[in-house]
């Protein structure tokens, strides 16, 4: 990049104090210091020696400090978070954005749209984890923020890392080129134990407990179809030419998990999506320990089948990818793509597929909750929000769900729950 293009990019695509030729350093801030935030920070630092983590924010200060210490041990030359850049609370994201050139958003998904918009409004590049919203109102904010990022020549990269996996890309191209004929059905499966569980600390308020244990409360995480199956359903849409389904119906509930630590999310979901040309996608997820586990994307065609995650095609054409099959490299590669785009003043924007794939998961989740069929146009036009709105959440907020006499939380009831 010559001096003219670099100066132009700095003035139009990034806020003052950003990636500067004089310092040669890209300052990165992390919003959300759970396991995903910590991993995303490592993925970012793996993308270049010029990357410095300069600010971290989380609901809990001790979690910020714990992750800072752990990351310093692994990346002593790239961790540059001083004590006064360890932020906590519901407004911490503002301080992280102000201190950074690139913002990594990896906190509770409820806040992803708000924090994405704030970062783009401030002229910062963004990496935002999935799911990108947990309700239709949130995804409208995401769509608008991504459009604003394009106008400002800012990068927005999604945590849907499958799109950055070279083996998946080659395999998917062969599917698109007709290696398995016409696609007739897709099976998407992710069966696993529950995500990390944080016990309630003595004296912790109900709001902070739910916030620190966010994967297990629907109003914070969006539940498991957006949280987990979004990767699978993004791959289905990709296989079908980035198509959107016409409708979806689903079944789900709480069969096994008991006790307050599991919050109020479902522990199993099954969703059937109808895509154009009669193609059906069958999607399954389960979060119960001591059960059979599987993560797979199986694409069935008129001439064969594709096991995408195994990089294999069988049928009239038999083929298997000969390159490395490690899946985790995609987590690094999405950050490599982001920071290369910043260095080279060639912004990239994942907005189209991150909005579409998130909406696909919301169709399925809302159908499982309500027991109703949900149409694409219905979810796309809705402005429904899981209350409270993210901008209204503070330490004084009363959580929308409270534990009952037995300590457990009420869950949605298909056939009775009304949404949208």
Helices and strands as residue ranges (DSSP letters): H 3-13, E 26-31, H 35-45, E 51-58, H 61-74, G 83-85, E 86-88, H 92-99, E 102-105, G 109-111, H 112-121, E 125-128, H 136-152, E 156-158, G 161-164, H 166-176, E 183-192, H 206-212, G 214-216, H 218-221, H 224-224, I 225-229, H 230-239, E 247-253, G 260-262, E 268-274, G 276-278, E 280-287, E 294-301, E 304-307, G 308-310, E 312-315, E 319-320, H 329-343, H 351-370, E 374-375, H 376-381, G 390-392
